[in-house]
Amino acid sequence: MVGGANEMEDVMNFNLNRNDLATKSTAQLAALFQDASRAITASNAAIASAQSLLAMIRVELAVRAPH
C-alpha cells in the first residue's frame, strides 16, 4: 500500500469516511476493497470456528451431566 504507518493503521481499522475515500487513488480504493473483503472472510472464518467450538463444548457438557 501507498502511505505511511498512520494510513496503514487507518486501513486496518477501517477508520475511513467519504472524504478520506475521495482522496484515494483508484488503485488505493481497489486495495482497500480487497482488504475489507479479506477482513470479512477472516471474521466469518473466526465466527464459524467459535460456533463449532461452542457446539463441541455443549456436547461435552451434556455427556458429563448427571443422568
N, C-alpha and C positions, 0 to 999 in steps of 0.2 A: 504494500500500500504506500501511497504517497503521503508524506506528512511526518510530523514529529510524534513524540511519545504521547503528548496530550491528545492529539487527534486519534491515536490508536486506542487510548483509554475510552474516548467518547464512542468510538465504533464498537468496541467490545461490550460496552454498557448500553449501546443504542440510545444514548442521550442526545438525539438529534431532533431538530424541528424543521419546519418547512424552509425557513431562511437558511439553515445550515445546508440543507439538501440543494437549495438553489445555487449555492456557491461551489458545489462539487462538479467535477467534470463527468462526462458520460461514462468514462472508464471507472471513475471512483464510484459512481452510482451503481454500476454493474457489479463491482466488487462488494459494495455494501449489501446489495441484494443477495449475492451468494453467501455472504457472511450471515445474514439474517436467516436465510434458508437452512444453512448448516446448524445454526443455533436452535431452530425449531426442531430439526431432525434429532439433534443431540438431546434436547429436552424430552421429546417423545420417547426416545430410547430409555432415558433415565426413568421416566414415569412407568413405562412398561416393565422395567426391571424391578422397580419398587413394588408395583402391583403384584408381580409374580412372587416376590419375597413375602409380601403380606399374606397372600393365599397359602404359601407353604407354612408360614408361622401359624395361621389359623388351623390348618390340618394337623400340625404337630401338637398344638394345644388341645385340639379335640381328641387326639389319640391319648394324651396324658390325663384327660379329665376323668374323674372317678365315675364309674358306671353304676 
